[in-house]
Amino acid sequence: MVGSGVPGGAYFFRREMSPFIFAVASVLATGVVTLRSAPQGQVVEGVLLLGICAVSMWGWYRANRLWHYISDTPLSKIETAAQGYVELQGDCELHARETQGFASGPPCVWQSFRVQRRDGVLIDSGISTEPFLLTDKTGKCIVNPDGAMVLSSSRKSWIEGSTRYSVRFIRPGASLYVLGMMQTTGGSNDDHNRSVEVSKLLRLWKNDPVFLLSEFDSNGDGEVDVQEWQAARERADVVAGRLRAERSVEPVTHLISRPRDGSPFLISDKDPAPLGRVFLALSWLNIALGLLTFYMAAGRLL
């Protein structure tokens, strides 16, 4: 597989943020132009409605963006997934530890929790960032949930003494859907560019003149001439090849984590098809609310 076929972060930003920025700018410009001529009470109402309109447009952008990523990203298998932005589905398992969560709470691979007194005062809250495993029929992948939008349908609350615990969690064995950045190390899939490795070695040797002269100054004139530098390049190529061979026998490790380009990082125990429809409906709801509040604001200010 060459790539996922999903628009890159920069393209997606231009395609979706441009109309959002234009809409918000138009809303604000209309408000500024009409503020001076409207009565004071109508001005306040109009500004509040314009604020709701701007928030609704932001909600439309977010929901529409997630819908596009969910619907446009093809499903990949773990062992054959392209390096980069992918969509995976499988069952989750614990990784490197027995369980997460509270001793009295449900077993989970991930949780978001709140600890409160009975009177509602917050004592503690947090989100787990421990990695867990995603498995399908082809292999296993480590999921690093740090920075992810996690949508979980499992919730539980209980009381111990004067303390109330509330958690959202993902059970071990749950079927998961993950959108994120895939990286594979080890084996023949290791991301190893031989020419880059050669360049790194040559820079390292060049920054150590004592080593460079002792290894490659064959005529002893205190300098590395063109022929001697070529010998250094050949040595670096051999070393890079040996490093590549060593990495090829290392165990293959797949990792999916938050993309660096700002693309959505989504983990959900919900089926992606209805989940995508939910975000599409939210995008239409937000755009409808934005247009309605803009019309109402115009009625107050014009």
N, C-alpha and C positions, 0 to 999 in steps of 0.2 A: 504494500500500500504506500503510495507516494505521499498522500496527505489526507486530512479529514474533509477537505472541501468547505470548511467554514470560513467566512470572511475574517481576515486578521483584525486585530484590535484597532489599528489606525483607520482601516477602511470602515469598520463598524462604527467608530466614533464619528467619522464624517457623515456616514449615511443616516445615522439616527440622531446625533446631537445637533446637526445643522438645523433641521426643522424645529427641534425643541428650543434652541437658542433664539431662532427667528420668532417663534410664537411668544416666548417670554418677553423678548425685546419689544415686540409689537404691543403686548399687554401693558408693559411699563410705559412705553411711549404714549399710548392712548391716555393712561392715567395722568401722566405729567401734563399733557396738553390741556386736559379738561379740568384739572383740580381747581384752577383759579376762578372758573366761571360758575361752579356748582355751589349750592348752599352748604353750610358747614356740616349739617347732619348727613346729607347725601354724600359728601366727600368721605366721611368716615366709613359709611356703609360701602361706598365704592371701593375704597382702598382695601377693606377687609375682603370683599369679593374678589378683587384682583389678586390678593395673596392666596386665597383658596384656589383660584384659577392656576396660578403659578405652581402650587404644590400638586395639583391634579395633573398638570402637564409633565411634571417630574415623575409622578407615579406612572403615567402612560409610557414615558420613555423607559423606565425600569422594567415594567411588565412586558412591554413589547420586545425589548432586548432579550429578556429571558426566553420568551416564546420563540423567537427566531433561533436562538442557540439550541434549544431543545428540539425543535422541529427540523433544523438544518444539519445537525451533526449526526453522521452515520454511526451506527452501533459497531463497536470493534470487539474482537476477542483479545484477551490479555496477551497471549503469546505472539499474536500477529499484529498487534496494534502499532500504528505509526508513532514515531517520536514526535510529540507535540500535543495539540489540543484534541482530546478524544472523549468519546462517550462509552462507558462500560456498564455492564449489568452483571450481577452475580449475588452470591450469598456472603454475608460478613462473618468473620471469625475473630476471636481475640488474638493478639499478637504480643509475644514477649512477656506476658503476665497473665495471671489467672482470671482476674475480673477487674472491672472498674466500678465506680459508684460507692454508695454507702453500704456498710455491712448489713443494715436492716432494709436496704432498698433492693430494687430488682437488678439482676445481673445485666450488664450492658457493655457494649463496645464504645459507646459515646453517650454523654449526658450533658444537659444544661440544667443547673439546679438553683434553687432559692431556699434559704433557711431563714425562717421568721419566728418571732415570738407570737403567741396566740393573739396578742393585741395588734398584730400586723407590722411591728417594727422589724426591719430587715437586719439580720445578723450577718449573713454571708450569701454570696452568689458566685457563680462561675460557670465556665464552659470547659469541658475536658479537651485536651489537645493530644492525648496519647494516640499513636498510630494503631490501626487495626488492619486486618486482612480482608480483601475482597477476592473471592474465588469463583471461577467459572469452569467449564469442562476442559479448558486448555491450560490453566495454570492459576497462579496466585499473584496478587498485587498488593503492595503495602499502600494504605491510604493514610496520608497525613492530613487530618481534618482542620489544622490550624488555618483560620481565615476563611473557612467555608460557610456558605449559607446552607444550614442543615434543616431539612423539613422532615420532622418525625411525627408519626401518628400515635406513638406510645407515650402516655402520661400517667403519672402516679403521684398521689399526695398521701401523707400519713403524719400522725402526731406521736411524738415521744415526750412524755412529761409536759412541759410548757413550750415545747418547740415543734413547729410545723415544717415539714420537708415537702418540697414540690419539685418534681423532676420531669423533664422531657428526655427520652432516651431511645436508643436503638438496641434491640435485643440481639444477642449472638444468634446467628442462623437466619436473621431477617434478610429478605431479598432487597438489594440496594441498587439504586441508579446513581451514577457518578459522572459528572462533567468536570474535567480538569486537565492539567498538564501532565502528560505521561513521559517518564524518563526511565530508560533501561540501562543498567550497568552490568558488566561481566559478560562472559561468553562472547559469541560472535556478534552480539548486538551492541557491544560496548561502543560508545561514541568516541572513537579514536581517530583523529586525523593525523596521519603519519608526518605530513609536511609541517604541520603546526608543532608536533612534538620535536621534530628536528630543529625548528627555529628556536624553541624554548631551550633546548640543550646548548645550542650555539651561543645564545645570549648568556646562559649561565656560565659557560666556559670563558666567554669573552670578558665577563666581569671578574674573573679570577686569573689575572695575568700570569701568576706563578705556575698554576696548573697548565694554562694554555701553552706557555713556552716549554715547560718540562715534557709535555706530551707531543707537541707538534713542531717545535723549532728544530728540525732535523739537521740543519747546517750550523747551528750554534751561533748565529749572528745577532741574537737578541730580538729578532722580529719574526713575525709569521707572514711569509710572502704568499703569493697567489697559489702556488702549488701546495704549500703546507696548509693553507686554509681549505683547499679542496680535500686534502686528506682528513681534516677535521670534519668536514661535511659528510664524508663517507663514513667516518667513525660514528657520527651522530645518527646517520641513517641506520646503521647496524644496531645501535643501542635502541633506537625507536622501534625497530622491528622486533627486537627481543622483548621489549615492554609489551608490545601488542600481543605477542605469543603468550606471555605470562597472563595477561588479562583474559585471553580467550578461554583459559581453563578455569577461571574463577566462576563461582555459581552465578547464574543469571538472577538479577534482582529487578523487579518492576516497581516503580513508585509513581503514584499520582498525587499531585499537590496543587496549591494555588498557582494559577498562571501569573507570570510576571508582567504581562501586557495589559492587565486589568480585565481580561475576559472572565465571565462568571465561573465561580468554583461552587458547584452545587452537589450536595449529597442528600438523597431522599429515599425513604422506604416506600414511596408512592410510585405507582406505574407512570412512566413518562408521558404516555399518550393523554390520559385525562389531566395530568399535571400541566402539560402544555396548553390544553384547552382552558384551564383555570387562568393561566397567565394571559392568554388571549382575551378572555372575558374581562379580566381586570384592566387590560389596556383599553378596551372599548369603553368600559365604565368610567375610567379616568378621563378619557378624551371627551366623553359626553358631559361629565361634570365640569370639565374645564370650559367647554363651549357654553354651557348653561350659565356658569358664574360670570363668564366674560360678557354674555348678553345682559345679565342682570346688572353688572357693574356699569355697562354702557348706558343702561336705562337710568341709573342714578347720577351719572356724571355728565351726560350729554344734555 
